[in-house]
Amino acid sequence: MNKPRVAIQGIKASFHQEAAVKFFGEDIELVECTSFKQTFEALSRKEADYVVMAIENSIAGSLLPNYSLMMNYNFPVVGEVSLRIQLHLLAYPGVKFEDVKYAISHPIALRQCVDFMEEYPQIKVIESSDTAACAKRVHDEKLMDTVAIANTMAAELYELNALEKRIESNKKNYTRFLIMADKHNGTIADPNKASLCFQAGNEVGSLAKVLNIFAENEINLSKIQSMPVLGKPNEYNFYADVEWQEPKQYDAAIKQALKYTHNFNILGEYRKNDKI
Ligand SMILES: O=C(O)C(=O)Cc1ccccc1
């Protein structure tokens, strides 16, 4: 069997690569992309079989633009994986803390280190590409005034020294990633979790009504996220993750929820995986 081709934003040693390996194992072909949108484009062009994309982080919160991408491209969600995120300040060998003028990293990583960076206002923080690409740049360009904020794998691969370890603001820091597939690989056996998207009317109790349907059918709502509908003031998409034990109860809840919502979409049905 061919190796699955997995599109990620970033390069080898990025957190997305770590997430892809945690979900699929080592035997994958990585399709390295420069943006989240490009990962979906790779899937559309059939240059990849799957996309692995971060959706929320315990410090930085939900990645709202990624919800919109998922909705717009409409590829089925087929799984999830969570990763512990540990970040270090990585410098070219010989560079001392006093020499550092700039810190470069991925915006998600930078948001997780704001407390540390606030203590050192002399270091200018610059948003750049993925954490591993930043580490590679420090190595390739032998940067003597710039550190990368990245993980241990990047430090080893690009031979950088950690001037400071574990600089994330909260030590119990994790990121949840979703796995999207082309339609061909979109059906998962025996699912017990789904990602849904719907709109509820703008009147008293309309969202409560939908949520009650899930409660009455013993469906656990593990996450809910609202997002404005583009170009329609006061209208929102609700993204909900639901989990169940009895498929019949899930089917019944969906049937009832359809009556009280509009633009109801099942983004994917998959196996719950909250191992960190
Ligand atoms: O830059 C990376 O390595 C990424 O994969 C993005 C990211 C950064 C921090 C936490 C989760 C994902």
The ligand as an SDF file (V2000), in Angstrom:
LIG
                    3D

 12 12  0  0  0  0  0  0  0  0999 V2000
    4.9430   26.1480   13.7640 O   0  0  0  0  0  0  0  0  0  0  0  0
    4.6790   24.9510   13.9800 C   0  0  0  0  0  0  0  0  0  0  0  0
    5.5310   24.1190   14.3400 O   0  0  0  0  0  0  0  0  0  0  0  0
    3.2990   24.5080   13.8310 C   0  0  0  0  0  0  0  0  0  0  0  0
    3.0690   23.3500   13.5230 O   0  0  0  0  0  0  0  0  0  0  0  0
    2.2130   25.4790   14.2060 C   0  0  0  0  0  0  0  0  0  0  0  0
    1.9770   25.3210   15.6700 C   0  0  0  0  0  0  0  0  0  0  0  0
    2.7150   26.0720   16.5490 C   0  0  0  0  0  0  0  0  0  0  0  0
    2.4930   25.9140   17.9250 C   0  0  0  0  0  0  0  0  0  0  0  0
    1.5680   25.0130   18.3650 C   0  0  0  0  0  0  0  0  0  0  0  0
    0.8430   24.2570   17.4740 C   0  0  0  0  0  0  0  0  0  0  0  0
    1.0450   24.4180   16.1150 C   0  0  0  0  0  0  0  0  0  0  0  0
  1  2  2  0
  2  3  1  0
  2  4  1  0
  4  5  2  0
  4  6  1  0
  6  7  1  0
  7  8  1  0
  7 12  2  0
  8  9  2  0
  9 10  1  0
 10 11  2  0
 11 12  1  0
M  END
$$$$
